[in-house]
Structure formats: structure tokens, C-alpha cells
Amino acid sequence: MTEFPRETTPDHDDLLARAFRENAPQREAEDSGRDLSDLESPTVGELELAERNAFRRVTRDTDIRSEDTEDGYEVEYRKLRLEQVILVGVWTEGTTAEVEANMAELAALAETAGAEVHDLLYQKRDKPDPGTYIGSGKVDQLKTIVESTGADTVVFDGELSPGQLITLEDRLKTKVIDRTMLILDIFAQHAKSKEGKAQVSLAQMEYLYTRVRGWGGNLSRQAGGRAGSNGGVGLRGPGETRIEADRRRLRTDMAKLRKELSAMKTAREIKRSQRRGSTTPQIAIAGYTNAGKSSLINAMTGAGVLVEDALFATLDPTTRRAHLPDGRAIVFTDTVGFVRHLPTQLVEAFKSTLEEVLGADLILHVVDGADPFPLKQIEAVNKVIYDIVRESGEDVPPELIVVNKIDAADPVTLAELRHTLDRDNVVYVSAATGEGIDELTARIELFLNSLDAHVEMLVPFTRGDVVSRIHEVGTVLAEKYDEDGTRLDVRLPQRVAQELDEFVV
């Protein structure tokens, strides 16, 4: 990583086309897929991972590429090769270690999107330059680096204004994108469900709407009028410009997507209300991207959810049913991961998905213990959750922090977490090795027990249906039979205990 010393142009037609395409482009990367031929019945997650990596299976062998180029395939390989990117950041606060960790995260985002990182540069400033983000002199230095490395794209670790974006494109003569556009691209690649694709498309369009750029009056439409004329006196203006036409098209498509998402939201709310009406406890798994949420749900349920060492591998909520050791059924919901400076457009588009967290009885907040700054992750996740809470008006469910990947964590970092976090509200686990999973399960049981009513019930022998329901939804601590019926010492959800109040003794 390089620090600037003290002292190009993206095709916007392509950007718009990307937003309008129903299916996001698949980018290639080195093949890391698992061979599933040796498995008799691969899990859903394994199949999804194999499918995702199959799209990335593009050879990077130079000899093969040169042979095919002679046969006229040069254009195809130019399209398929990995983009060469340079990452640029501005250091306004924090330590050197923190800014380098942020740049490393940006590099991970770029690689997840299918790019190859050539260099990482950052500059120390009080605040980003309003015109060029890094200052005019540094733009000239960056241009020299771009020309010497042959990079296709420059990625800035921040959100660029439309003016900054245009200026940098014109000065650097190469494609320029910002952190928000990069994250949107990753979401577009990983969205699988119809709702997820619609949410990402809407977020892309909202982002691009203010960044549409016209190409001058030569692309304008002439105002109406008689045939063979320019429209008559006072009507010889340029008419609708290209930028106006692009924005009109975006507005039309955004309205269509919002209508579709509204219908999907209704279906989601119906399913959510059905789950709330159920006596089965709901547990939402939330946390920073790549913190190991899907791995944790697999370790606890054996569900076979898609697991990949990549950012934003999970976009569509996954719900899995499991049983605790005491026999009680619970439902886990794996949600989309959060990230530092999560784009506002994505938070808005994925609001219905993120609200799954608020409807749970308990939130398992998963933290990556192997990250250099896990407390920053917790802060970023809490910010997004409380933003959603503020708009929805609902209360935040109780939270249990789960520090994952302790097998790979720095002992100093773990010591800092143990000193900072409330020991009564945190569990340290490793989803990979299984360490701490039993303790986490016990903590969940203990929490759910606190929500239950502990009662003794006497059920007549003629009401076998009641006994069956008690076994189904409650935890039977003791059961015996006497001349009056079945006597049970049981923990039940409060609502069920009130319904069966006539049998309480």
C-alpha cells in the first residue's frame, strides 16, 4: 500500500445499460469452486457456490489466450479478462492501521467484484477536496501511475459527487467509480431471487439518476412543429436533451420497480405476520459482511446454506428450522451483511429484507473476531439497525453478540473484546471448529426460558390434544399421572400459557 507524498472516462451508456439489464453481469475470477462430483447429495449452499464459481471459470493462461487471439478471439478475451484497478483513499481520521484496514477492505470488495488490484494509494487530508477528492496535484500523480500500470479503473474509497466523478474521468482518461458503485456491482452479481434483483436494480438507478451525463446539443431532440420546419417561431430550441431522455427513462423504470417491490413487500409482510402468530421463537442472525453468519447457521442447524469467503455472499434471507437440545423448535433467519458506509440506496431498497431483524425475538449479532478492528464492525452494524428502527418506529429486539472466528483471531484483539464488551451479553465461538457452539446454544435456551411462563398443569385424560400441544410448543420438565389426569411441570410461551389457563393448578 502506498501513501501519496505530502505537499478515465467511464462510458455512461454502459452504466445505464447495466442498471436496466435484468440480470447483472457476471465477472470472472480465479476458480475456487469445489468439485461436487464426489458428493452423493450436495447441499443447497454447495450447489449455489459451484454455480457462482462456474461463471468465474475463465482461463487466465497466457499461452492459451495467445493461441486463440490468432484465430480472431481477441475481442472476446478483452471483454472477459479481469479489470485492472487502482484503489485510492483519503485519510481524514484514525490511525495508520485503521486506514490501511479500510483500504484492505476496499481491496477485498474489488476482488469480490471480479477485479485485480494493482496498487492501493491513500492521502492524508483534513477533508476530501470538493473538486477532485484528492486535490489537483495528486490527480496528476495518479494519472502517471494509471498510465504506467495500464489500469482500466480507479476506485475511490468514498462516495464521489457527480462533479468530482466527471472531473476525475476527464483528467485521468480512464473509468472512475466510487465505493458505492462498487458495492452496488457486487450486490448485482450476487442477487438471486426476483426481489433481490429488483432491489439492487432500483438502488443502481437511484444512484445513477444524479450522475447521468449529457453529450451536448447534437444528441438533442428537436421541438415539434410542421413537417419540414423547425417548429415555427419560438419553437426552434433543442427540445429534449439526451440527459433529459435518460433521466425520464430512469424515472419510468424506477416507478415500475417500486410498484413491483411494493407487491413483494405485501407478500413478505403476510409471511412475517404468520411467523409472528406462531409460537416458534424467531432468531435473526445479523452482522458485518463475511463475519461468518452463514457458517454459524450451518454449524447450529446443518442447513447447508451457501458459504463463501467473500463479501456479500448472502443477499437473500435464508430461514431454517432447528431444534434445541431440550426439544424446542426455533427458526433462524440469515440476513444480508452490513458494511462500513453501506450505500443509502441499498439500505432503502433492502429495507423490507432488513426489517426481518426487527421482527425477531432475539438478534445474534455476529462479529468477525479475526478482523483487526471488530469494535468498528459492531459500530457500523448498530448504525444501520438503529437507522431502520428510527424509520419503522419499532423496538430493537434483545441482542446477543457472537464473536466468531476465534480460532483465527489475534489474542490481543480477543483480550480487547473481553475487556470492552459486557461479558453477560457475548459468546466467543468458532463456526469452523465448533468451539463455543454448545455454550451459544445454552445461552439461547436460557434467554428463551426467560420469555416463557413456568407453570404446573393438570390435564384430564380426555384432553390428550392439550398434552400433545404442550409437548409441541413447550418444554416439559416433569410429567406424571394420577387419578385426575396428567400432571405436568412445564415452560410455555406466555401466550400459550394464557390460552391454557384453565388447566393451570
Buried (B, 14 or more C-beta within 10 A) or exposed (E): BEBBEEEBBBEBEEBBEBBBEEEBBBBBBEEEBEEBEEEEEBBEBBBBBBEBBEBBEBEBEEEEBEEBBEEEEEEEBEEBBBBBBBBBBBBEEEEEEBBBBBBBBBBBBBBBBBBBBBBBBBBEBEEBBEBBBBBEEBBEBBBEBBEEEEBBBBBBBBBBBEEBBBBBBEBBEBBBBBBBBBBBBBBBBBBBEEBBBBBBBBBBBBBBBEBBBBEEEEEBEBBEEEEEEBBEEEBEEBBEBBBBBBBEBBEEBBEEBEEBBEEBBEEBEEEBEEBEEEBBBBBBBBBBBBBBBBBBBBBBBEBBBBBBEBBBBBBBBBBBEBEBEBEBBBBBBBBBBBBBBBBBBBBBBBBBBBBBBBBBBBBBBBBBBBBBBBBBBBEBBBEBBEBBBEEEEEEEBEBBBBBBBBBEBEEEBBEBBEEEBEEEEBBBBBBBEEEBBEEBBEBBBEBBEEEBBEBEBEBEEEBEEBBEBBBEBBBBEEBEEEEEBBBBBBBBBEEBBEBBEEBBE
